[in-house]
């Protein structure tokens, strides 16, 4: 069975019930999430060995996060205990023309104060097949850019495939800092994952003839983006999610996989959104699963998009779907009829 290592922050997510606004809420739902944690849960649900590496406080709130990962079969043996707080983030789900909002409260979290000596990467990668991280992790600052670089070097030395979701967050760091740090990490990455805006924000590479606010996506422009990324960093594959935003409630969802100079486009789904947070992570996890399962490029991108499409129908960040459910949608069973 394939073994995947993910590295990043797990946080407590707090959101008002339903579609209430922050100012309406007198209670909040609590769940746990984070980009790389979301990926680990998805992969565990798909039946692979997924381990999540992080640092959380030794108190009960930190233990709650660990317990949540264990509940879904994620290996938590390499989570370091220490620090004073678990990061928080607040989500207000949008509807119709009102956009969703995310507010972070993660400064000074345990992982943000992690030290390079906290992680023995050669031990962690022993027997591993794949390593995944996102641009969010080095963006948390401190020693994390150095830790991510050490992890990438160790993984590469041991022959472990590496994927990275660029995941640029302007609330965490500037474009200039992101470009400097990510440019040092990217030469170690085999599979680069991005959305419509990441390549532009981090590396200044922009798809032509595309208007994201109007939901207009130009395929030729994204082929050019993927080709430029590949030429700059020698990636094996580049995957780009293509979201056509009709409103906060309804999106068109598709993706492209660029490999060996050729682009493969998935079908496009019309998605009515229950919760879109974690959609990109569900895509990344399913892409990793499909590549580790030796799917060809077209089947791989179809599987990844179908998995992420289903995630949009699930509350909170984790994508709680099975391989069979994803394969059914990828084969065209999109009616949503009751299964009896």
N, C-alpha and C positions, 0 to 999 in steps of 0.2 A: 504494500500500500504506500502511495506517495506521501511524503511528509513536507509540510509547508511551514515556514517560520514567518510571522509578521511582527513588526516592531512599531510601537507608537503609544499614544495616550488613550486611556479609557476614561470617560467622564460620566458624571450623572447628568442625564437630560431631564429637564423640567419643562412641562408644557401645560397650558390651560386645557381643560376638558373640551373636546370637540373643536369648534372653530371660534371659541371665545378669544377675544383680544387680551393682551396682558392686563390692561386696565380694568377688564371685567372680571378677572379671575379672583376667586376667594379660595381656590385650592388648585394644586398642580399635580399632574401625574408624573411619577418618577420612573425612569428606565435608565439603562446604561448603554453607552455607545462610544464610538470613536472610529475613524476611518479604517485603521488596520484591525481593530477588534471586530468591526462589522465583516471584514473580509474573512477573518478566522472563523467566525460563526457560520457564514455561508459555506465555507469549505468543509467544515465539520458536518453540517447538514447534508452535504453531498457525499459523505462517507469517507473523506480523506482525513489523514492525521494532520491536524492544524494546531500549532502552538503559538501563543501570543506572548510577546516579550514586552515588558514595561516596568514601571515602578509606581507603586501605590502606597498610601499610608498604611501603617501597621494597625490602625484602629478599625473599628467596626464598619465604617463607611467604605474603607478600602476593601475590607473583606466582602462586603455586599457586591462590589464590582467583580471580584474574583469568583464569588459563588455564581453570579449570573453567567459568566463564561463557562464555568464547569457544567452548568445546567444543560448547555448545548453541546457538551463533549469536547470543548477546547482544552488543550493541555496548558496549564497555568504554572508549570514547574519552574519556569524561568522568569516569573514576575518577581522583581526585587521589592522588598518591603522597606519603607522608610519615607521620610518627608512628613509634612504637616497637613497637607490637604489634597483632596481629590478635586480635579477641575470640574466646573459646572458649565452647562450652557442651557439657555432658555430658547424654546421654539414657539413662535406664534404661527399657526398654520394659516396660510392665506386661502382665499376663496374668490372665485370669479376674477374681477379686475384688481382685487386687493392682494398685494404680494405677501408671501411669507416673510417672517423676520427671525433672525437668529442673533442672540446676544450672548457673548462669551464672558465667563467669569472663571478664568483658568490661570491667571497670573500667579506665580509662586507655587504651582502644583508640584506634586512629588516628581513627576517625570521631567518637568521643566528644570528641576534642580538636580537631575541625575548626573552622575559622574562616569567618566569612561571606565573606571575601575569596577563599576557595578556589574559589567557584563563581560563574560568570558565567551567571546564569539566562536572560538574554535570548538568549545564544548557544545554550545548551543546549536551549531551547524552540523554536528556529528550525525551522519545518517540523513541529512536533509536533502531535498530535491529542489526546493524553491525558496527564495526570500523575497518578501514584499514589504515595501514601505511607501509612504506618501510624502509629498512636499510639506505637509502640515507638520511633520515631526521635526525636521531641522528648523522650521520657522519658529518653534517654541523657544529657540535661543539657548543661552548657556553653553554647555558642552555638547549639545545635541548635534550640531553640524559635524563636529569631530567624531562623535559616537557613530553617526550614520556612515561616515566615511570609513571608519574602522570596520564596521559591519560589512560594508560592500567589499572592502579589500579581503576580508576573511572569507566571505562567501565565494568570491571569484577564485581565490587560492584553492578552495576545496571543490571547485567545479559546480557550485550551486547556481542555478539560473536566478536572475534578479529582475524583478519588475518594480516599476515606480509609477504611481499616479501623481502627476505634477500638482494637482489640487492647490492652486494658488489661492491664498486668502489674504486680501489686502488689510484686514484687521490685525494680522499677525506680523507682517513684515512688508517692507517696501519692494517695489519691482527691482530696484537696483541691487538690494541685498539678496533677493531671491535669485536673480540671475547669476550673481557671483557664486553663491553657495551651490546652487543646482548645477551650474556648469562644471563644478569640480566632481560632483557625484555622477553625472550622466554617463561619462565614459565607461562606468562599470555596469550599466544597466543594459539588459538584453531586450526587455519589452517595456516600452514607454506608453503610458495611458494618459489621455488628456481629454478635456472637453473643448467646446467651441472657443473658449477664451484663454485657456491656459498658455498655449504656445505664444500667443500675442503678449500676454501679461509678463511672462517669465523671459522669453527669448526674443520678443519683438517680431515673431513670425505670424503673419496675419492672412487669413483666408480672404481671397478677393471676391467681390460681388456677393457679399453676405451681410444681411441685416438681422442681427439676433433679436432685436426688439420687435421686428415685424414678422419673426418666425421664418425668415428666408434663409435657406441653407443651400450653398452652391457646392456640388460634389467636386468639381474640378479644382476649386479653391482649396479644399481639404486634402486632396491628393497632393497638391503642391506643398501644403504645410507638412504633411507626413514625409514627403521626399526630402524637404529641406532639413527636417529634424534628423532623418536617417543619415543624410550626408554629413551633418555637423557632428553627430555623436556615434555613428556606426551602429545604430540599433538594429537588432534582428527584425523586430516588428514594432509598428506604431499603431495603436488603437485610439480612435477619436470618437467620442459619443456626439451625436447630432440631435440636439433638442430644439424642436420648433415650438416656441412658447405662444400658444393661442391665448391663454389666460392662466391664472394661478391654479385653476381647476382642471384645465384640459391642455395637454401637450401632445405633440407628435414626437415619437421617440425612435431613433435608429442609430446606427454606428457604422464605422468603416474600419477595416483592418488592412494595413499596408504591409506587405511582405514580399521580399525579393522583387521589388520594383513594380508590383501589381497591387491594385486596390480591390478589396472585396467589400461590397455593401450589403448590409442586412435588409430584411423587409422593414417597412415603416409601420409602427403601431400608433393608433390614436388612443391615448391614455387618459382616462378620467381619474384624477389623482385623489387618493386617500391620504397618503403621506409620501412626499418626494425625498425627504432627507434620507441619505444612505443609498440613493439610487445609483450613483456612480460607483460606490463600493461594491454593490451587488453585481454590477457589470464587471468590475475588475476581478472579483472572485470567480465568476462564471467563466471568464476568459482564461484565468489560470487553470481552472478545472479542465476546460476543453483542450488546452494546449498540453497539459500533463496526460490527458487521455488520448493524445495523438490524433485529435480531430483534424481534418484538413481545414484550410483557412476559411472557406465558406461556411462549413458546419460550425466552426468555432465562433465566428462572429454572430451567426444566427442564434446559437445557444446563449451567448453572453447577453444579447439584446433581449431575447425572450425572458431570461431570468430577471433582468432589470425591469422589464415591463411589468412582470408580476410583483416585484417589490413595491411598485407605486401603489399597489392595492392593499398594502399591509401597514398597520400602525407601528410607529417607532422605527428605529434604524435597522434592526436586524432583518435579513431576508429569510423568512422561515418557509422556504419551499423545497421540494424534493427534485431530484434529477428527472423523475418520471413526469412531474408537472411541467417542468421547463421543456422537456422534449415534446410533450403533447402540444404545447403552444407553438413551439418552433416548427412542428409539422403542420400547423394551420388550424388547430382546434382552438379558435379564439372566441367562440360563441358565449362562453361563460355560463352555459346551461348547467343546471343542478346535476351533480353526480350522485347516482343512486346505486 
